[in-house]
Amino acid sequence: MLTVLKTLHSDVCSVDIIDLFDKDPNRAEGFSVRFGDLLFDYSKTRITPEVRGALTALCEKRDVAAKREAMFQGGRINETEQRAVLHTALRDPDGPELLVDGGDIRAPLRKTVERMEALAGRVRSGEMQGPGGAFTDVVNIGIGGSDLGPVMATLALAPYHDGPRCHFVSNVDGAHIHDILQRIDPKTTLVIVASKTFTTIETMTNAATARRWIEAGGGDPAQQFLALSTSEEETAAFGIPRKHVFGFEDWVGGRYSVWGPIGLSVMLAVGPENFRAFLAGGKSMDDHFRSAPWQQNMPVMLALTGIWHNQVCGYPTRAVLPYDQRLRRLPAYLQQLEMESNGKSVAMDGSPLPYPTGPVVWGEPGTNGQHAFYQLLHQGTSVIPAEFLVAAKGHEPELAHHHKLLVANCLAQSEALMRGRSLEEACVLMRAKGYEGAELERQARHRVFPGNRPSTTLIYPQLTPHVLGQIIALYEHRVFVEGVILGINSFDQWGVELGKELANTLAPLVAGEKSAEGKDGSTRALLDFVREAGN
Ligand code: F6P
């Protein structure tokens, strides 16, 4: 599949990215995509017109268009779970009838959003209260997709917060829930238990702890617990009344679920109108993805840049670097979205894949990362494609000078990665500092930057709910396109199961209720240590 691209890669691997701009004065425009409020610039990569042609040909070869439509139309593209993949419907509750298993899903979706909005209105106005009065705090208990999306979006939209304070508990480590509950009031806290399955051990353990805390603090779980789940049975078994349950269907994957009931904490924080704007942003990206030709299609070009860097150039990781403090959980969110979706080793038909699949995704906000790991990005021996995100303006007009500096740093980094600094340039610098001879060269070598390190930049006017919706849908579709090209199922996650199973068998061993016989030597030794330390 990648042979043509591998050949093209050997042709261009010695090319200096900066020279591509000299050859083509319109490169910046020609190698970027504009859609709505967003500009995606991939000109600081080695992608040439020939490479791009070969990359877009992959979309044809892999039938991306047909598979994309199958997804939007409710085909069971998650073949290992025999499920449709319809998170896109969540952001279009007012769309036309959409049939799944013979029934229209749009009407129930609309009803759910309206119920969420009614509840959010009552909580935010103080009409719905706890025993201590209006809800001051919301604690969302969930993990994975039932946590990362709501956390990321709530933080991102901080300037729009006018509802109760939102807290997020995910880790089964008791320290997490302890440190949050100790600073809030059990009589004015609304607890949301967010779990698609409502069986996830971390979430159910935290939910039970929260319920005990509410009871002990004079609260009333019947009034103060909400459930977001696909399982009516499990939510009922936990004792949450039906009117407090917001359901969704199994065609919403956990890591794609922030657009529906799992996003309730976001809606409580920023209000229904802003949440609708977030959905509308996502929907606008869907429409663009479905209609734009490959070369002008932002998710497609973002995906093809990923395929180029990972599968063709062989760079095994990519760094997501938002120059946007409020996107500080975006890298963690994308880790789940991309690595749980595309971290697979077999093709849809079960055969082993002959090429690497999803890259390791990691990152931190700029400028913080600059003072931590950028050293390696600039001078390390590994090439790590950097994906920058930045807003043209911030939300604090009185701090515009901060924002200008932030933007300058972001642009400086992509330029520095591309340009580098030659030995000759470094020698000039060192000579100016008074160095000479062998010492001059020794000092200069430490100051050489190889350059030619690829990066992309996604720039947007301001991080509004609509723009956030566009950005998240952009990355979702990127993952989809990469998955289709790689020929894998991006919508299952069997790789998380084995660890879960073993944790269940280990729990009684850690508690000392069962012998560790049959376990490997390392596990036995670690268990001995825990027991000796008095767990
Ligand atoms: O362990 C992985 C996973 O299944 C994720 O895919 C999911 O987002 C998370 O666990 C939480 O699952 P649930 O929402 O069912 O509690």
Residues whose N, C-alpha, C, O or C-beta is under 5 A from the ligand:
A	BS01	F6P	I143 G144 G145 S146 A194 S195 K196 T197 F198 T200 T203 G254 R255 Q493 V496
